[in-house]
Amino acid sequence: MSSPRKLHIKSYGCQMNVYDAQRMVDTLGAEGFVETAEAGDADLVILNTCHIREKASEKVYSELGRLRVAKEEAAKAGRTMQIAVAGCVAQAEGGEIIARAPTVDVVVGPQSYHHLPQLLAQARRGERAIDTEFPAEDKFGFLPKPSRDAIRARGVSAFVTVQEGCDKFCTFCVVPYTRGSEMSRPVARIVDDVVQLTESGVREITLIGQNVNAYHGDGPDGRTWTLGRLLYRIAEIPGVARIRYSTSHPNDVDDSLIAAHRDLRSVMPFVHLPVQSGSDRILDAMNRKHTAADYRKVVDRFRSARSDIAFSSDFIVGFPGETEEDFRATLALIDQIGYAAAYSFKYSPRPGTPAADMQEMVSATEMDERLERLQSLIDSQQAAFNKAAIGSVVDVLFERAARKPGQLVGRTAYLQPAHVMASHDIIGQVLPVRIDSLERYSLLGELVTPGAALRSDAASLMSIGG
């Protein structure tokens, strides 16, 4: 019997890439591959790339330079190493990757990774192995289901892709070009995935998509279902303790989604709702198709449905043409909303996007200064949000052992890490924890004994914003 081949995957960027990496592992597991943590030991290395972040391509080529050396060392030892580039950089750059880095054997886009076994075989035969098309078939119908052991090894929280692609065409974004137009999976297939996960011990499901609340999947009743209606169905599945979803667009928040937050306790009161800018002029230049006032109204709708809801967001500073007045409008919006967390970036052009051709560039010095001011404000809000948890009792889903012996770590409803001293047999349970202190971004506390008086954390945690 031949020994298993070793697989190493390095993923960059979004939650979709984390999910895709897991499905590649499942696909290649059927081909006799097992994961290894060390690229140098691998028979196959896959770089699962993201095109959103700054200098994404350069980082990939830099990593490929290091892998070229590892591949040469493997050859000297009489071992064949294959290298594949997958994900959005692969989709965007295709054959250019192999032209610039001949050490690469396979290039495959995010819609075609179910073809990996065939592509690897082509490469072994010395054939060109590039697939960056948008195939007519649904890749999810060809991907093998993960084993029960694989699911358990990944923990008590799991991602489930429900939607891919985007039709919004924001002027700074490459997603419509690398992931294609919006596509939603049928409800029945999503339910099957969630049932398999919960039967293997998963307690928290995060539904993911590039524009997840644009979900419009075929329902079992023959009608098109919204994300809100899908949430009601997922909440009925035994074993689902928590439901999340990401990433949302403000324009696709409909009444059914608001109602799901109002009615379903398993839907977590924490919404990632990117706004990018607080300036209407910049929002128009970004082709966001909403104003700052529209965004505030969406937030108000969520808060009317559930008073303990909190938000995170994305911000871009230094978009072409952004003035100091535009930037101050963004700071004003942050002050008005009050965020529990946020992701913020300096604008960097993506080849092929409309914004890349805009001429009114903001200087690097101004971008650095604005980013520092914005992150300082966000950090102060996040610190206040976390500090407000001290003295309250919060529900925590326990996930794994922490670094400190005898300590476990879990997540609150707001994704705050919470550490307690406790036995491993509570992993996978949602239990009340009294928060005693704060260490950087982590909450420290103790399990609440049965019958102890509980103080609601909702009012204290929502003391910022609104």
For each residue, the residues with C-beta under 8 A, 3 or more apart:
1:
2: 32
3:
4: 32 33 34
5: 31 32 33 34 43 44
6: 33 34 35 36 41 42 43 44
7: 25 28 33 34 35 36 42 43 44 45 46
8: 35 36 37 38 39 41 42 44 45 46
9: 21 24 25 35 45 46 48
10: 39 45 46 47 48 63
11: 17 18 20 21 48 87
12: 17 47 48 49 50 53 56 59 60 87
13: 16 17 49 50 52 53 56 87 88
14: 17 18 50 52 247
15: 18 19 159 206 208 246
16: 13 19 20 110 161 164 208 209 210
17: 11 12 13 14 20 21 48 49 50 87
18: 11 14 15 21 22 159
19: 15 16 22 23 159 160 161 208
20: 11 16 17 23 24 48 86 87 110 113
21: 9 11 17 18 24 25 46 48
22: 18 19 25 26 146 150 154 159
23: 19 20 26 27 113 143 146
24: 9 20 21 27 28 46 48 86 113 116
25: 7 9 21 22 28 29 33 35 146 150
26: 22 23 29 30 143 144 145 146 147 150
27: 23 24 30 31 113 114 116 117 143 144
28: 7 24 25 31 33 44 116 117
29: 25 26 32 33 34 144 147 150
30: 26 27 117 144
31: 5 27 28 117 120
32: 2 4 5 29
33: 4 5 6 7 25 28 29 43 44
34: 4 5 6 7 29
35: 6 7 8 9 25
36: 6 7 8 41 42
37: 8
38: 8 41 42
39: 8 10 42 45 67 70
40: 70 73 74
41: 6 8 36 38
42: 6 7 8 36 38 39 45 81
43: 5 6 7 33 79 80 81 82
44: 5 6 7 8 28 33 81 82 83 84 120
45: 7 8 9 10 39 42 67 70 81 82 83 84
46: 7 8 9 10 21 24 83 84 85 86
47: 10 12 60 63 64 67 83 84 85 86 87
48: 9 10 11 12 17 20 21 24 86 87
49: 12 13 17 56 60 85 86 87 88 89 90
50: 12 13 14 17 53 56 87 88 89
51: 56 57 87 88 89 91 92 174 178 350
52: 13 14 56 88 173 174 175
53: 12 13 50 56 59 345
54: 345 346 348
55: 58 59 348
56: 12 13 49 50 51 52 53 59 60 88 89
57: 51 60 61 89 92 93
58: 55 61 62
59: 12 53 55 56 62 63
60: 12 47 49 56 57 63 64 85 89 97
61: 57 58 64 65 100 101
62: 58 59 65 66
63: 10 47 59 60 66 67
64: 47 60 61 67 68 83 85 101 103 104
65: 61 62 68 69 101
66: 62 63 69 70
67: 39 45 47 63 64 70 71 83 103
68: 64 65 71 72 101 103
69: 65 66 72 73
70: 39 40 45 66 67 73 74 81
71: 67 68 74 75 81 83 103
72: 68 69 75 76
73: 40 69 70 76 77
74: 40 70 71 77 79 80 81
75: 71 72 78 79 80 81
76: 72 73
77: 73 74
78: 75
79: 43 74 75
80: 43 74 75
81: 42 43 44 45 70 71 74 75
82: 43 44 45 105 106 120 123 124
83: 44 45 46 47 64 67 71 103 104 105 106
84: 44 45 46 47 104 105 106 107 108 116 119 120
85: 46 47 49 60 64 89 90 97 104 106 107 108
86: 20 24 46 47 48 49 90 107 108 109 110 113 116
87: 11 12 13 17 20 47 48 49 50 51 90 91 109 110
88: 13 49 50 51 52 56 91 92 109 110 174 175 178 179
89: 49 50 51 56 57 60 85 92 93 97
90: 49 85 86 87 93 94 97 107 108 109 110 132
91: 51 87 88 94 109 110 111 132 177 178 179
92: 51 57 88 89 174 177 178 351 352
93: 57 89 90 96 97
94: 90 91 97 107 130 132
95: 98 99 107 130
96: 93 99 100
97: 60 85 89 90 93 94 100 101 104 107
98: 95 101 102 104 107 128 130
99: 95 96 102
100: 61 96 97
101: 61 64 65 68 97 98 104
102: 98 99
103: 64 67 68 71 83
104: 64 83 84 85 97 98 101 107
105: 82 83 84 120 123 129
106: 82 83 84 85 116 119 120 122 123 129 130
107: 84 85 86 90 94 95 97 98 104 129 130 131 132
108: 84 85 86 90 112 113 115 116 119 130 131 132
109: 86 87 88 90 91 112 113 131 132 133 134 178
110: 16 20 86 87 88 90 91 113 164 178 179
111: 91 133 134 135 139 164 179 180
112: 108 109 115 131 132 133 135 139
113: 20 23 24 27 86 108 109 110 116 139
114: 27 139 142 143
115: 108 112 118 119 131
116: 24 27 28 84 86 106 108 113 119 120
117: 27 28 30 31 120 121
118: 115 121 122
119: 84 106 108 115 116 122 123 129 130 131
120: 31 44 82 84 105 106 116 117 123 124 129
121: 117 118 124 125
122: 106 118 119 125 127 128 129
123: 82 105 106 119 120 126 127 129
124: 82 120 121
125: 121 122
126: 123
127: 122 123
128: 98 122
129: 105 106 107 119 120 122 123
130: 94 95 98 106 107 108 119
131: 107 108 109 112 115 119
132: 90 91 94 107 108 109 112
133: 109 111 112
134: 109 111 180
135: 111 112 139
136:
137: 141 142
138: 141 142 183 185
139: 111 112 113 114 135 142 143
140: 143 161 185 189
141: 137 138
142: 114 137 138 139
143: 23 26 27 114 139 140
144: 26 27 29 30
145: 26 193 196
146: 22 23 25 26 150 151 196
147: 26 29 150 151
148: 151 152 199 200
149: 152 153
150: 22 25 26 29 146 147 153 154
151: 146 147 148 154 158 196 197 200 201 202
152: 148 149 200 201
153: 149 150
154: 22 150 151 158
155: 158 202 399 400
156: 201 202 203 204 397 398 399 427 428
157: 202 203 204 205 206 397 399 411
158: 151 154 155 197 202 204 205 206
159: 15 18 19 22 206 208
160: 19 190 193 194 197 205 206 207 208
161: 16 19 140 164 185 207 208 209
162: 184 185 190 207 208 209 212 215 217 227 230 245
163: 182 183 184 185 208 209 210 211 212 214 215 217
164: 16 110 111 161 179 180 182 183 209 210
165: 175 176 179 180 181 182 183 210 211
166: 169 173 175 176 179 181 182 210 211 214
167: 176 181 182 211 214
168: 173 176 211 249 251 287 288 289
169: 166 173 176 287
170: 173 276 286 287 288
171: 285 286 287 353 354 355 358
172: 286 316 319 347 350 353 355
173: 52 166 168 169 170 176 350 353
174: 51 52 88 92 177 178 350 352 353
175: 52 88 165 166 178 179 210
176: 165 166 167 168 169 173 179 180 181
177: 91 92 174 352 353
178: 51 88 91 92 109 110 174 175
179: 88 91 110 111 164 165 166 175 176 210
180: 111 134 164 165 176 183
181: 165 166 167 176
182: 163 164 165 166 167 210 211 214 216
183: 138 163 164 165 180
184: 162 163 209 214 215 216 217 218
185: 138 140 161 162 163 189 190 217
186: 189 190 217 218 219
187: 190 191 217 218 219 220 225 230 233
188: 191 192 220
189: 140 185 186 192 193
190: 160 162 185 186 187 193 194 207 217 230 234
191: 187 188 194 195 233 234 237
192: 188 189 195 196
193: 145 160 189 190 196 197
194: 160 190 191 197 198 205 234 237 240
195: 191 192 198 199 237
196: 145 146 151 192 193 199 200
197: 151 158 160 193 194 200 202 205
198: 194 195 201 202 203 205 237 238 239 240
199: 148 195 196 239
200: 148 151 152 196 197
201: 151 152 156 198 428
202: 151 155 156 157 158 197 198 205 239
203: 156 157 198 239 240 241 242 397 428 429 430
204: 156 157 158 240 241 242 243 244 397 411
205: 157 158 160 194 197 198 202 234 240 242 243 244
206: 15 157 158 159 160 243 244 245 246
207: 160 161 162 190 212 215 227 230 231 234 243 244 245 246
208: 15 16 19 159 160 161 162 163 212 245 246 247
209: 16 161 162 163 164 184 212 214 215 245 247
210: 16 163 164 165 166 175 179 182 247
211: 163 165 166 167 168 182 214 247 248 249 252
212: 162 163 207 208 209 215 227 245 246 247 248
213: 227 245 248 249 252 253 254 257
214: 163 166 167 182 184 209 211 227 249 252
215: 162 163 184 207 209 212 225 226 227 230
216: 182 184 224 225 226
217: 162 163 184 185 186 187 190 224 225 230
218: 184 186 187 222 224 225
219: 186 187 222 223 224 225 229
220: 187 188
221:
222: 218 219
223: 219
224: 216 217 218 219
225: 187 215 216 217 218 219 229 230 233
226: 215 216 229 230 254 256 257
227: 162 207 212 213 214 215 230 231 245 256 257 260
228: 231 232 254 255 256 257 258 259 260
229: 219 225 226 232 233 256
230: 162 187 190 207 215 217 225 226 227 233 234
231: 207 227 228 234 235 243 245 257 260 264 267
232: 228 229 235 236 260 263 264
233: 187 191 225 229 230 236 237
234: 190 191 194 205 207 230 231 237 240 243
235: 231 232 240 243 260 264 266 267
236: 232 233
237: 191 194 195 198 233 234 240
238: 198
239: 198 199 202 203
240: 194 198 203 204 205 234 235 237 243 266
241: 203 204 266 397 430
242: 203 204 205 266 268 397 413 430
243: 204 205 206 207 231 234 235 240 264 266 267 268
244: 204 205 206 207 267 268 270
245: 162 206 207 208 209 212 213 227 231 248
246: 15 206 207 208 212 272
247: 14 208 209 210 211 212 272 274
248: 211 212 213 245 252 253 271 272 273 274
249: 168 211 213 214 252 274
250: 253 273 274 275 290 294 295 298
251: 168 289 290 294
252: 211 213 214 248 249
253: 213 248 250 257 258 273 298 301 302
254: 213 226 228 257 258
255: 228 258 259
256: 226 227 228 229 259 260
257: 213 226 227 228 231 253 254 260 261
258: 228 253 254 255 261 262 301 302 305
259: 228 255 256 262 263 305
260: 227 228 231 232 235 256 257 263 264 267
261: 257 258 264 267 269 271 302 305 306 309
262: 258 259 305 306
263: 232 259 260
264: 231 232 235 243 260 261 267
265:
266: 235 240 241 242 243
267: 231 235 243 244 260 261 264
268: 242 243 244 413 414
269: 261 306 308 309 310 413 414
270: 244 309 310 311 312 340 413 414 415
271: 248 261 302 309 310 311 312
272: 246 247 248 311 312 313 314
273: 248 250 253 295 298 299 311 312 313
274: 247 248 249 250 313 314
275: 250 278 292 295 313 314 315 333
276: 170 282 283 286 288 314 315 316 319
277: 282 283 286 288 292 315 316 319 322 326 329 330
278: 275 292 329 330 331 332 333 334
279: 282 283 292 322 325 326 327 329 330
280: 283 284 291 292 329
281: 284 285 321 326
282: 276 277 279 285 286 319 321 322 326
283: 276 277 279 280 286 288 290 291 292
284: 280 281 287 288
285: 171 281 282 319 320 321 355 358
286: 170 171 172 276 277 282 283 316 319 355
287: 168 169 170 171 284 354
288: 168 170 276 277 283 284
289: 168 251
290: 250 251 283 294 295
291: 280 283 294 295
292: 275 277 278 279 280 283 295 296 329 333
293: 296 297
294: 250 251 290 291 297 298
295: 250 273 275 290 291 292 298 299 333
296: 292 293 299 300 333 336 337
297: 293 294 300 301
298: 250 253 273 294 295 301 302
299: 273 295 296 302 303 311 337
300: 296 297 303 304
301: 253 258 297 298 304 305
302: 253 258 261 271 298 299 305 306 309 311
303: 299 300 306 307 309 466
304: 300 301
305: 258 259 261 262 301 302 309
306: 261 262 269 302 303 309
307: 303 458 462
308: 269 457 458 461 462
309: 261 269 270 271 302 303 305 306 462
310: 269 270 271 339 340 385 414 461 462 465
311: 270 271 272 273 299 302 337 338 339 340 465
312: 270 271 272 273 339 340 341 342 343
313: 272 273 274 275 337 339 342 343
314: 272 274 275 276 342 343 344 345
315: 275 276 277 330 334 342 343 344 345 374 378
316: 172 276 277 286 319 344 345 346 347
317: 322 327 330 344 345 346 347 367 370 371 374
318: 322 346 347 362 366 367 370 371
319: 172 276 277 282 285 286 316 322 347 355 362
320: 285 347 355 358 359 360 361 362
321: 281 282 285 326 358 360 362
322: 277 279 282 317 318 319 326 327 347 362 370
323: 326 327
324: 327 328
325: 279 328 329
326: 277 279 281 282 321 322 323 329 330
327: 279 317 322 323 324 330 331 370 373 374
328: 324 325 331 332
329: 277 278 279 280 292 325 326 332 333
330: 277 278 279 315 317 326 327 333 334 374
331: 278 327 328 334 335 373 374 377
332: 278 328 329 335 336
333: 275 278 292 295 296 329 330 336 337
334: 278 315 330 331 337 338 339 342 374 377 378 381
335: 331 332 338 377
336: 296 332 333 465
337: 296 299 311 313 333 334 465
338: 311 334 335 381 385 464 465 466
339: 310 311 312 313 334 342 378 381 382 385 465
340: 270 310 311 312 381 382 385 414
341: 312 378 382 385 415
342: 312 313 314 315 334 339 378 382
343: 312 313 314 315
344: 314 315 316 317 371 374 375 378
345: 53 54 314 315 316 317 348 371
346: 54 316 317 318 367 368 371
347: 172 316 317 318 319 320 322 355 362 367
348: 54 55 345
349: 353 355 356
350: 51 172 173 174 353 355 356
351: 92 356
352: 92 174 177 356
353: 171 172 173 174 177 349 350 356
354: 171 287 357 358
355: 171 172 285 286 319 320 347 349 350 358
356: 349 350 351 352 353
357: 354
358: 171 285 320 321 354 355 361
359: 320
360: 320 321
361: 320 358
362: 318 319 320 321 322 347 366 367 370
363: 366 367
364: 367 368
365: 368 369
366: 318 362 363 369 370
367: 317 318 346 347 362 363 364 370 371
368: 346 364 365 371 372
369: 365 366 372 373
370: 317 318 322 327 362 366 367 373 374
371: 317 318 344 345 346 367 368 374 375
372: 368 369 375 376
373: 327 331 369 370 376 377
374: 315 317 327 330 331 334 344 370 371 377 378
375: 344 371 372 378 379
376: 372 373 379 380
377: 331 334 335 373 374 380 381
378: 315 334 339 341 342 344 374 375 381 382
379: 375 376 382 383
380: 376 377 383 384
381: 334 338 339 340 377 378 384 385 464 465
382: 339 340 341 342 378 379 385 386 441
383: 379 380 386 387
384: 380 381 387 388 463 464
385: 310 338 339 340 341 381 382 388 389 414 461 464
386: 382 383 389 416 438 441 443
387: 383 384 390 438
388: 384 385 392 460 461 463 464
389: 385 386 392 394 412 416 435 438 443 457 460 461
390: 387 435 436 437 438 443
391: 434 435 436 455 460
392: 388 389 434 435 455 456 457 460 461
393: 432 433 434 435 448 454 455 456 457
394: 389 412 413 418 432 433 435 443 445 457
395: 412 413 430 431 432 433
396: 410 411 412 418 420 430 431 432 433
397: 156 157 203 204 241 242 410 411 428 429 430
398: 156 408 409 410 422 426 427 428 429 430 431
399: 155 156 157 408 409 410 411 427
400: 155 408 409 427
401: 407 408 409 424
402: 407 408 409 419
403: 407
404: 407 419
405:
406: 421 422
407: 401 402 403 404 419 420 421 422
408: 398 399 400 401 402 419 420 421 422 424 426 427
409: 398 399 400 401 402 417 418 419 442
410: 396 397 398 399 417 418 420 433
411: 157 204 396 397 399 415 416 417 418
412: 389 394 395 396 415 416 418 443
413: 242 268 269 270 394 395
414: 268 269 270 310 340 385 461
415: 270 341 411 412
416: 386 389 411 412 441 442 443
417: 409 410 411 441 442 443
418: 394 396 409 410 411 412 433 435 442 443 444 445
419: 402 404 407 408 409 439 442 443 444 445
420: 396 407 408 410 433 444 445 446 447
421: 406 407 408 446
422: 398 406 407 408 426 447
423: 426
424: 401 408 427
425:
426: 398 408 422 423 429 431 447
427: 156 398 399 400 408 424
428: 156 201 203 397 398
429: 203 397 398 426
430: 203 241 242 395 396 397 398
431: 395 396 398 426 447 448
432: 393 394 395 396 447 448 454
433: 393 394 395 396 410 418 420 443 445 446 447 448
434: 391 392 393 445 446 447 448 452
435: 389 390 391 392 393 394 418 438 443 444 445 457
436: 390 391 444 445 446
437: 390 443 444 445
438: 386 387 389 390 435 442 443 444
439: 419 442 444
440:
441: 382 386 416 417
442: 409 416 417 418 419 438 439
443: 386 389 390 394 412 416 417 418 419 433 435 437 438
444: 418 419 420 435 436 437 438 439
445: 394 418 419 420 433 434 435 436 437
446: 420 421 433 434 436
447: 420 422 426 431 432 433 434
448: 393 431 432 433 434 452 454
449: 452
450:
451:
452: 434 448 449
453:
454: 393 432 448
455: 391 392 393
456: 392 393 459
457: 308 389 392 393 394 435 460 461
458: 307 308 461 462
459: 456 462 463
460: 388 389 391 392 457 463
461: 308 310 385 388 389 392 414 457 458
462: 307 308 309 310 458 459 465 466
463: 384 388 459 460
464: 338 381 384 385 388
465: 310 311 336 337 338 339 381 462
466: 303 338 462
